[in-house]
Amino acid sequence: MLDTLAIEIANHATRIIELTGIAIITIGGFATLALSIYRLVSGFDRNEAVQKLRSSLGRAILLGLEFLVAADIINTVAIEPTLESVAVLAGIVLIRTFLSFSLETEIEGRLPWRQKADAG
């Protein structure tokens, strides 16, 4: 009975976290687009507006991905701890890591590990 309750709670938590990740990406995308249109209409430099659009959209995607991966981890560890689900989770984490690395490089314009070296 307690195991069933724990799995049900984990299922609900997973769904809430997934929906939060989806909402962050969706709302962040639309808000970024609206702000970019405002900047363009207000006379901001077009290249700067596009750069800010890409940067803000990338950050929204990164944050949303963090929530989606958290939901996958909960789902794998608490609900379906099978060898197959762990392998799928490993694949998801690898893809997410590559996406995060690519997006961070795109946003910052340099490799992530170069940040601290350039700051010092």
Phi, psi and omega per residue, in radians:
M1 nan -0.809 -3.136
L2 -1.167 -0.660 3.099
D3 -1.102 -0.727 3.120
T4 -1.113 -0.724 3.113
L5 -1.121 -0.749 3.126
A6 -1.104 -0.723 3.110
I7 -1.155 -0.696 3.109
E8 -1.123 -0.736 3.099
I9 -1.112 -0.753 3.112
A10 -1.098 -0.679 3.081
N11 -1.058 -0.813 3.139
H12 -1.141 -0.748 3.116
A13 -1.081 -0.736 3.111
T14 -1.041 -0.808 -3.125
R15 -1.109 -0.728 3.135
I16 -1.120 -0.752 -3.137
I17 -1.170 -0.700 3.085
E18 -1.072 -0.806 3.125
L19 -1.104 -0.625 3.087
T20 -1.105 -0.782 3.105
G21 -1.071 -0.763 3.118
I22 -1.117 -0.741 3.134
A23 -1.114 -0.713 3.136
I24 -1.078 -0.797 -3.139
I25 -1.139 -0.780 -3.095
T26 -1.187 -0.926 -3.121
I27 -1.129 -0.732 3.099
G28 -1.060 -0.703 3.111
G29 -1.117 -0.849 -3.133
F30 -1.175 -0.715 3.123
A31 -1.121 -0.721 3.106
T32 -1.104 -0.754 3.122
L33 -1.110 -0.781 3.127
A34 -1.076 -0.766 3.128
L35 -1.121 -0.673 3.112
S36 -1.158 -0.714 3.091
I37 -1.100 -0.750 3.090
Y38 -1.026 -0.792 3.132
R39 -1.064 -0.752 -3.134
L40 -1.146 -0.728 3.134
V41 -1.192 -0.567 -3.106
S42 -1.392 -0.048 3.075
G43 1.658 0.201 3.061
F44 -1.110 2.763 3.061
D45 -1.067 2.284 -3.067
R46 -1.063 -0.793 -3.130
N47 -1.090 -0.698 3.114
E48 -1.161 -0.710 3.131
A49 -1.106 -0.731 3.135
V50 -1.173 -0.723 3.116
Q51 -1.082 -0.751 3.113
K52 -1.159 -0.636 3.076
L53 -1.051 -0.873 -3.120
R54 -1.094 -0.726 -3.121
S55 -1.145 -0.843 -3.114
S56 -1.159 -0.709 3.120
L57 -1.135 -0.730 3.101
G58 -1.058 -0.711 3.133
R59 -1.165 -0.682 3.101
A60 -1.128 -0.723 3.123
I61 -1.129 -0.770 3.131
L62 -1.038 -0.797 -3.137
L63 -1.137 -0.758 3.100
G64 -1.066 -0.706 3.108
L65 -1.092 -0.631 3.095
E66 -1.034 -0.765 3.116
F67 -1.155 -0.720 -3.134
L68 -1.141 -0.679 3.096
V69 -1.175 -0.698 3.088
A70 -1.021 -0.736 3.109
A71 -1.112 -0.711 3.108
D72 -1.114 -0.682 3.122
I73 -1.117 -0.808 3.113
I74 -1.054 -0.779 -3.127
N75 -1.073 -0.735 -3.106
T76 -1.262 -0.790 -3.049
V77 -1.335 -0.782 -3.008
A78 -1.598 -0.561 -2.983
I79 -1.822 -0.847 -3.057
E80 -2.218 1.190 -3.095
P81 -1.387 1.126 3.086
T82 -1.817 2.854 3.131
L83 -1.083 -0.675 3.125
E84 -1.132 -0.763 -3.123
S85 -1.197 -0.571 3.074
V86 -1.174 -0.695 3.102
A87 -1.126 -0.720 3.089
V88 -1.108 -0.754 3.107
L89 -1.056 -0.744 3.114
A90 -1.050 -0.730 3.094
G91 -1.107 -0.752 3.123
I92 -1.093 -0.763 -3.135
V93 -1.139 -0.691 3.093
L94 -1.092 -0.795 3.127
I95 -1.107 -0.771 3.139
R96 -1.109 -0.678 3.111
T97 -1.126 -0.749 3.098
F98 -1.103 -0.771 3.112
L99 -1.089 -0.780 3.125
S100 -1.069 -0.782 3.123
F101 -1.048 -0.825 -3.136
S102 -1.110 -0.801 -3.132
L103 -1.142 -0.738 3.134
E104 -1.103 -0.713 3.096
T105 -1.110 -0.725 3.125
E106 -1.147 -0.762 -3.097
I107 -1.169 -0.850 -3.039
E108 -1.470 -0.375 -3.123
G109 1.357 0.253 3.100
R110 -2.737 2.879 3.131
L111 -1.176 2.498 -3.060
P112 -0.970 -0.663 -3.102
W113 -1.318 -0.193 3.103
R114 -1.389 -0.292 -3.095
Q115 -0.974 -0.923 -3.083
K116 -1.229 -0.620 3.139
A117 -1.153 -0.663 3.131
D118 -1.279 -0.542 -3.089
A119 -1.269 -0.443 -3.035
G120 -1.580 nan nan
